[in-house]
Amino acid sequence: MGLARKKNHRFDLGTPSYAEEKIITECKSHRWTSGDNVPNAKLTVWNEAMYYFHLASTGYRKIFFILRDYSNKRHETLGEYYFLTYGHLIPNDVEIMEYDEADKSVRML
């Protein structure tokens, strides 16, 4: 029932359970749709990733690594939109890192 039963998930990157520092990472490179509309189906996958982070064992550093995609129409990145719209689904211990392809930088959301 509910979250009582855990579902297995293979994260994109992770350290073995015996490692000194335990890290799991999920990576997404989704973009706004043409016309800068919200890619709702893609964000459903992001919500699923948050669910898997929620189910992951305690003691792991949890990183959600996403591509920075800026919408001129909305004046925000897809990551910022997700954080504002779906922030209630993001577990407190998940770090969201947004990668900018242009200048090869990463920022925390």
Rosetta blueprint (number, residue, H / E / L):
1 M L
2 G H
3 L H
4 A H
5 R L
6 K L
7 K L
8 N L
9 H L
10 R L
11 F L
12 D L
13 L E
14 G E
15 T L
16 P L
17 S L
18 Y L
19 A L
20 E L
21 E L
22 K L
23 I E
24 I E
25 T E
26 E E
27 C E
28 K E
29 S L
30 H L
31 R L
32 W L
33 T L
34 S L
35 G L
36 D L
37 N L
38 V L
39 P L
40 N H
41 A H
42 K H
43 L H
44 T H
45 V H
46 W H
47 N H
48 E H
49 A H
50 M H
51 Y H
52 Y H
53 F H
54 H H
55 L H
56 A L
57 S L
58 T L
59 G L
60 Y L
61 R E
62 K E
63 I E
64 F E
65 F E
66 I E
67 L E
68 R L
69 D L
70 Y E
71 S E
72 N L
73 K L
74 R L
75 H L
76 E E
77 T E
78 L H
79 G H
80 E H
81 Y H
82 Y H
83 F H
84 L H
85 T H
86 Y H
87 G H
88 H H
89 L H
90 I L
91 P L
92 N L
93 D L
94 V E
95 E E
96 I E
97 M E
98 E E
99 Y E
100 D E
101 E L
102 A L
103 D L
104 K L
105 S E
106 V E
107 R E
108 M E
109 L L
